[in-house]
Amino acid sequence: MKSSPWLPALLGFLIAVGPAATDMYLPAFPAVEASFHSAPGTAQLTLASWFAGLAFGQITQGTCPIGSAAGCR
């Protein structure tokens, strides 16, 4: 199977987007809290829930012992 020449660039971009988006989102926490008139620290729950969802996805769908024991190939 012949791979496309743009595939490594696309994969590199997709890998880099997640950390870059997180780094841009962190400084905006005070503005998000002020915009929604929420208590200090509540914007951190959005990032914590994103990480929890990422961890859950990696445990259940990734290449780990728990996913393999459940029948992932």
N, C-alpha and C positions, 0 to 999 in steps of 0.2 A: 504494500500500500504506500503510495507516494503522498508525503505530507505537503501542505501548502507552505509557501515561504512566509506568509504573514501569521501563521499559527503561533510561533514562539513570541512574537510581539504582542499578539492578542492575549496569550496566557500571562505574559509579564504584566500587561496592563491590568488584567483582572486581579492578579495577585496584589498589585500596588494600590488599587482603589480602596480597599477596606481600611488599611492603616492610615492612608491619607485622609479619608473621610472622617475617621475617628479623631485624628489630630486637628482637623478643622472644626469639628463639632465641640470639642472640650472647651475652648475659649468662649463659646457662645452660651454656656450654661447660665451665666447671670442674665443675659438678655432674654433667654427663653423663659426663665423664671419670672422676670419682670413683665414680659409680654402676656403670660398666662396668669399673672397675679397669684403665683403659687408660693408656697413656703420655701425658704432656702434649703437647698439640698434635694428637692424633689426632681429636678432635671437629671440628677445622677441615677435615678431609678430607670430612666429610659436606656442609658448605657448599660446598666447592670442587667436589665431584662434582655438586651440584645446579646450580651455575652452569655447569659444563661441559655438563650435559644441556640446560639452558636455551639455551645458545649453539648447541649442535648442532641443537636443534629450530628455532631461529630461522633458522639457515643453510639447513637442508634444507626447512623448511615455510613459512618467512616470506617476506616480499616483499624478496628480495635477488637480486643477479645470479646467484649460484650456484643458488638455487632456480628462478629463471626459466630458466636455461640447461638445467636438467634437465627442463623441461616443465611447470612450474607455471603456472597461468593466473590 
